């Protein structure tokens, strides 16, 4: 592992789940983790309901854009967390892979996205404990 653990969150569109997870980990890790997110088939913009629910926590995603998953991003990560992207993520020996079974927020109301956000937040807090950064 590098000096700081590197975590990559991957979902299909990189417009919802992986963006929320990356932002929450960035927020909670206080610079103790390098955080990235990407999508196997990125959307053009962040899901508006995701943007709104994250803003409720004081996390502004207005500068974030969905990014394409690259082999380089996976190679750089110590931990790769997938969220419904199937076999799109390349597998490298020595990496830790986790799959978080989360509801896709696409097309969901803000009220429903809050529950997804809170689920992700609990998982992110547990991940920080596992990484030994808290």
Phi, psi and omega in degrees: 000151177287179180305318174248139176295144179246128182240133177242124175258131183231129169223184186292303189262350182051038181237357185219267187304308183292327177293316178297315182298315180297316181294319179293319178294316178303315182296316185276336185278344177051045176082004182269359179220138172273125188238134175222161172217157180199168179226148179288334177216076190298144174282179178275330183218166175289141176303125182301324178292325176295313178305312183296316182290329177287324178297329176301333179264005181082016180254114185264116179263012186297337180265357181275144175227146176300138183240148179283134175294130178236156175299323180297320180295319179292317181299324182284339186279146171273324180233129177244121181246116180262154183218073176083023181262006175062224183269014184289342184269124177295148182250127178243138176299146177087356177267150175264125180247133174232146174241117178264115179279099184234147175294137177285126181283355181303127178076003182270155176285158179307318181301322180284325180292328177304317180296321178295314179302315182293324175297314179298319181299318177298318179294321179296318178298319177295321178298318179301321177296314179299323180284348180074026182262357177238000000 
